[in-house]
Amino acid sequence: MIELVNRLKRKERRILLGLTVLVVLSLVFLLLIARTRRAGYFRSLRVQQTRQARLTELDTRRAEGKRELARWQEAVRDMAELRENRFYKRPTVLQQMRRDLSRLFKRTGMSDPWIKYDYSQFRSGGISKLTASFEISGLYPLIKKFLFTAENFPKFLVLEKIDFTGIDTQSGRLTLKVVLAGYYVE
């Protein structure tokens, strides 16, 4: 290789040296550019990964929000169904409750007792209650059937108070004072 360089003329050597310097400077320039580009690439990659993690978090929160919205919509449908089918309606609450109590007594084989009705001042979310107080008497299986039927009645009838007022030990008859509440929508 030295022989080849020695065969070159002085002008050719200068041109070759200039070209070598130009190639070296170009390589250094390209390496500097590549290094800054590489750093920019990794910086962009980190930013993209951060944004991707944030997007994943937002997607998770959005899906959770959709599930929460679906639960609330279901609760609204349930409340509408409850208001429609389980609560009494305001204008005729007394007549409806009388009819239902009469049905309840007939289902359990009891005669209709004297019933005292009372509108209570219970108010929450537009819901009020009407209480019915009465005495029933019978054998334990009949009383048990009545209480079970009242608790499982399609309308909201809640046994608020049960007082045992008498127990006949000879016949086994029980006498109870019952306070039953029916709820209605304003």
C-alpha positions in Angstrom: 0.0 0.0 0.0 2.9 2.3 0.8 4.2 1.7 -2.8 0.9 2.8 -4.2 1.0 6.0 -2.2 4.6 6.7 -3.2 3.7 6.3 -6.9 1.1 9.1 -6.5 2.0 12.6 -7.4 2.0 15.3 -4.9 -1.3 16.8 -6.2 -3.0 13.4 -6.2 -1.8 12.9 -2.6 -3.3 16.2 -1.6 -6.6 15.3 -3.3 -6.6 11.9 -1.5 -5.8 13.5 1.8 -8.6 16.1 1.3 -11.0 13.3 0.4 -10.0 11.3 3.5 -10.5 14.3 5.7 -13.8 15.0 4.0 -14.9 11.3 4.6 -13.7 11.5 8.3 -15.5 14.8 8.8 -18.6 13.3 7.2 -18.5 10.3 9.4 -18.0 12.4 12.5 -20.9 14.6 11.4 -23.1 11.6 10.7 -22.2 10.0 14.1 -23.1 13.3 15.9 -26.4 13.5 14.0 -27.1 9.8 14.6 -26.4 10.2 18.3 -28.8 13.1 18.7 -31.4 11.2 16.6 -30.9 8.2 18.7 -31.4 10.2 21.9 -34.5 11.8 20.4 -35.8 8.4 19.4 -35.5 7.0 22.9 -37.0 10.2 24.3 -40.0 9.8 22.0 -40.2 6.1 22.9 -40.4 7.0 26.6 -43.0 9.7 25.9 -45.0 7.2 23.8 -44.8 4.5 26.5 -46.0 7.1 29.2 -48.9 8.1 27.0 -49.7 4.5 26.2 -49.8 3.7 30.0 -52.0 6.8 30.6 -54.3 5.7 27.7 -54.6 2.2 29.2 -55.4 3.7 32.6 -58.1 6.0 31.0 -59.5 3.0 29.1 -59.7 1.1 32.3 -61.4 4.0 34.1 -63.8 4.4 31.1 -64.8 0.8 31.2 -65.3 1.0 35.0 -67.4 4.1 34.5 -69.5 2.3 31.9 -70.0 -0.6 34.3 -71.0 1.9 37.0 -73.4 3.6 34.7 -74.9 0.2 33.8 -75.4 -0.6 37.5 -77.0 2.8 38.1 -79.3 2.3 35.0 -80.3 -1.1 36.4 -81.0 0.5 39.8 -83.2 3.1 38.1 -85.1 0.3 36.3 -85.4 -1.6 39.6 -86.7 1.5 41.4 -89.2 2.1 38.6 -90.3 -1.6 38.8 -90.6 -1.3 42.6 -92.6 1.9 42.4 -94.9 0.4 39.8 -95.4 -3.1 41.3 -94.4 -3.1 45.0 -95.7 0.2 46.4 -99.3 1.3 46.7 -100.5 4.3 44.7 -101.4 7.5 46.6 -105.1 8.3 45.8 -106.4 4.9 46.7 -103.8 3.5 49.1 -106.4 2.8 51.8 -108.7 0.9 49.5 -105.8 -1.1 48.0 -104.4 -2.0 51.4 -107.8 -3.1 52.7 -108.3 -5.3 49.7 -104.8 -6.8 50.1 -105.3 -7.4 53.8 -108.6 -9.1 53.1 -106.9 -11.3 50.5 -104.1 -12.1 53.0 -106.7 -13.2 55.6 -108.5 -15.3 53.1 -105.3 -17.0 51.9 -104.4 -18.0 55.5 -108.0 -19.1 56.4 -108.6 -16.4 59.0 -111.6 -14.1 59.3 -111.1 -10.4 58.8 -110.5 -8.7 62.1 -111.3 -5.1 63.1 -108.4 -3.0 61.7 -107.3 0.5 62.7 -105.4 2.4 60.0 -103.0 5.2 60.7 -101.1 7.4 58.2 -97.6 7.9 59.6 -95.3 10.8 59.1 -92.6 8.7 57.6 -91.3 10.5 54.6 -88.2 9.7 52.6 -87.7 10.1 48.9 -91.5 10.6 48.3 -92.4 7.4 50.1 -94.9 7.3 53.0 -96.5 4.6 55.0 -99.9 3.5 56.2 -100.0 1.3 59.2 -102.7 -1.2 60.0 -103.2 -2.4 63.6 -105.3 -5.5 64.4 -105.5 -8.6 66.6 -105.4 -12.1 65.3 -105.8 -15.4 67.1 -105.4 -19.0 66.2 -103.2 -22.0 66.6 -99.5 -21.7 66.0 -99.4 -23.2 62.5 -102.2 -20.7 61.4 -100.3 -17.8 62.9 -97.1 -18.9 61.3 -98.8 -19.2 57.9 -100.2 -15.7 58.3 -96.9 -14.2 59.2 -95.1 -16.0 56.4 -97.7 -15.0 53.8 -97.6 -11.3 55.0 -93.8 -11.3 54.7 -93.9 -12.7 51.2 -96.7 -10.6 49.9 -96.0 -8.9 46.5 -96.6 -5.4 47.9 -94.4 -3.9 50.6 -96.2 -5.1 53.7 -93.8 -4.9 56.7 -94.5 -6.5 60.0 -93.5 -3.6 62.3 -94.6 -5.0 65.6 -96.0 -8.2 67.0 -97.2 -8.4 70.6 -98.3 -11.7 72.1 -101.3 -10.6 74.2 -102.6 -14.0 75.2 -101.7 -17.7 75.2 -104.4 -20.2 76.0 -102.5 -23.2 77.4 -105.5 -25.5 77.1 -106.4 -25.1 73.5 -103.0 -23.8 72.3 -104.5 -20.6 70.8 -102.3 -17.6 70.5 -103.6 -14.0 70.4 -101.3 -11.4 68.7 -101.5 -7.7 68.2 -100.0 -7.0 64.8 -98.9 -3.7 63.3 -98.4 -4.0 59.6 -97.1 -1.2 57.4 -97.8 -0.6 53.8 -95.7 1.8 51.8 -97.0 4.1 49.1 -95.6 6.6 46.7 -96.6 10.3 46.8 
